[in-house]
Amino acid sequence: MTRYSKEERRKRLGEALSENPFFTDEELSEQFKVSVSTIRLDRGELGIPELRERTRAVAQEAYSTLKALDDQELIGELLELVIGERACSRLVIDESMVLAKARVARGHYLFAQANSLAISLVDAPIALTGSVGLKFKRPVQLGEVVIAKGTVLKRKQNKYWVQISVSVGAEEVLRGDWILFAMEDVTAIREREMEE
Amino acid sequence: MTRYSKEERRKRLGEALSENPFFTDEELSEQFKVSVSTIRLDRGELGIPELRERTRAVAQEAYSTLKALDDQELIGELLELVIGERACSRLVIDESMVLAKARVARGHYLFAQANSLAISLVDAPIALTGSVGLKFKRPVQLGEVVIAKGTVLKRKQNKYWVQISVSVGAEEVLRGDWILFAMEDVTAIREREMEE
């Protein structure tokens, strides 16, 4: 990649961050082939706050969008949510989430993060999981930061097909396909059988 | 079914309970076409304690068999465990496990019960989930008693195929197929990719 002039770089930096506010200064420094302090200076000039601030702002907006879940029902920290389209959450694996012997994250924590993200994507007051196909690709260690990204692949009436990809850094650790059902009220689910 | 003489019935009752200690007196009463109090009398004569006592005795034995999990890592109450063969656990859905709006059990609690039961079936100090295919058949309500039954379908070297069927009463609410990997020690999983 060519190095840009200062003006060009700042323009592109602003564009990059408005597309993906979760780039770290380190990642941007690599991308633009300048030092981290240059990136900080650029951000200062552009009035773009540091990553933590940006995450908080985006997360507040994302949480206010939640429909089928309450705030505390989303496992992990919600980073982005466009209902019916895409969503993203973050989970840091702490001591309480690892198996005593294996010291790796228990499968159901990763499942909970992914499943609640899938539910958040459904545009209805209530969403139920119908079926799931999951593949765990590698164990997740204590302290690792797990990012789950969800995409609505297809929607037909009250049925949603959602794909969730869970990664640590650039490495995918879990991938799954969900089929979910949107429901308008509680009474509907009392007798209902979920059919694929 | 024919009604048996008292002696014959007691003999068969003893056999039925040694095969499945979780029959309730009501179920036995239906099965043997006698009243519940007759069943209680029969049990008294045979020296077979009530269901709760039987469950406790079986559970103690089951917990002492756990290998890939610590006691508190098994989600639900372990009722039976023959490592490498079959296992059974029980989970009562309480307020903390239901979705605020839908009032049904959150998917990841049922997953956690099933997944930890699948792990308990692996004959190794460490077991990891590779892939899972799940089908949620109907929502589970607050207060319902959920029984998960696991069976090892096949085993090839360190790879296990396990089927888990989760029911409320006679109704299946979740069914899933697991592929798991047995590991002898922690170092083996640090670099390892799980392959199907």
Interface residues (C-beta under 8 A of the other chain):
Chain A: A68 L69 D70 E73 I75 L99 A100 K101 A102 R103 V104 R106 G107 H108 F111 A112 N115 S116 I119 P125 I126 L128 T129 G130 S131 V132 G133 L134 K135 F136 K137 R138 P139 Q141 M183 V186 I189 R190 R192 E193 M194 E196
Chain B: A68 L69 D70 E73 I75 L99 A100 K101 A102 R103 V104 R106 G107 H108 F111 A112 N115 S116 I119 P125 I126 L128 T129 G130 S131 V132 G133 L134 K135 F136 K137 R138 P139 Q141 M183 V186 I189 R190 R192 E193 M194 E196
